[in-house]
Amino acid sequence: MVVLVTGGTGNIGAQLIAELTRQGEKCVAYDLFPSPEAIAGLTENVKIVKGDILNLAELIRTIRGEQVNTIVHTVALYGQETLSRPTATLKVNIEGTVNVLEAARIENVRRVVYASTVGVYGATSETDPIDEEHPKNPTEFYPVTKLAGELYGHAYGSAYGVGFVALRFATVYGPGRAFKGVPWYIAEMVEKPAMNLPAHLPRGRERRYEFMYVKDAAHALSLACHVEKLTHKAFNIGVGKLFSLQDIADIVRRFIPNAVIEIGAGELPLPRRGPLDISRARSELKYEPQYNMIDGIKDYIEWLRTKRR
C-alpha cells in the first residue's frame, strides 16, 4: 500500500504516518507547509511533497508519480480560522476535498479516507448516545463544510465508484492540537503545568464533553485504510464517554502533583452533545480506543518532557 496523507506533517497526519510506517506501509506526506520535524526519524518509507490540494494537476501528478493507491484526507481550516476566513474555508474544505476525490477518480485510487467531525450532528443531540443515523444539522462553518465533503464523497462513490469512507471524530486533543479551537483548553492544562507555569481557564469547569487522544484518531484512520470491505461509509470515532475539564485537571495532577490549574464556572463554546455510539466502528473497523483519558494525558505529558530534553 502507498498512502498519500494530505496534511501529512500536521498533528493527526504525522501520527498516522508514524503508525502506517510501523506497519511497513509507504507514505507520501502531501502538505502545503510541510514540517519535516513532525515526522523526523520516519524518512525511510516517507516522501514529503510540498503540494496544494487546490492544485488538481499537481495532486494528480503526485498520485501518479508515487503510485498512490489510498488517500487519507486530513487537510481543513477549522476553529477561529473559519470565522475570520469564511471564503478560504469554502475553498480549502470543500473545493480541496472535491479535488482529492476527482484525483482519486482519474487515477483509480482504491479508497479515500476522510477526516470528518461529530459536528455534522449539530449543536444538540436528540439521542444519547449518538449513532451515525442521527439527524445532521451543523450550524458552524467547519462542520457544514465537513458534511458537504461527506456528501461529495458519497456522490463520487455512486457516480464513479470511488471508494470513500468518512470518520466522524469527537474533539481531538494531544501534541500539535494547541493552537486552534477548543483543544486549546486541554493544551493549556497540560502544557503550562509541564513548564511549571499556572494554567488559567475562564470557564468550563462542570460541563462534560467527549475528548479523544490524537493517536486514537490516527489509529482509526489506519484501520479505515486497511479493512478490505466496508458495509457502511461513515463511522463515529471517539471513546463513548464524557469528561469535564475538572476531571482532566485532576488527571494532570496525578502526573504533575504541583500543577496549578484554575477553571472558571460555565461552559466552553462547544455544543451540548451526548457521547458517541462507536459500536459500528468496533464491529466493522475493529476500532477500539487505545487511550483512555488517563493514558492520553500521561502520553501527552511524556511527549512534552521528551521534546524538551
PyMOL commands that set and color helices and strands:
alter all, ss='L'
color gray80, all
select helices_A, chain A and resi 11-22+36-39+43-45+56-66+80-84+86-106+118-121+141-160+183-194+214-226+245-255+279-285+293-307
alter helices_A, ss='H'
color red, helices_A
select strands_A, chain A and resi 2-6+26-31+46-50+70-73+111-117+164-169+171-173+199-201+208-209+211-213+234-237+243-244+261-263
alter strands_A, ss='S'
color yellow, strands_A
deselect
rebuild
show_as cartoon
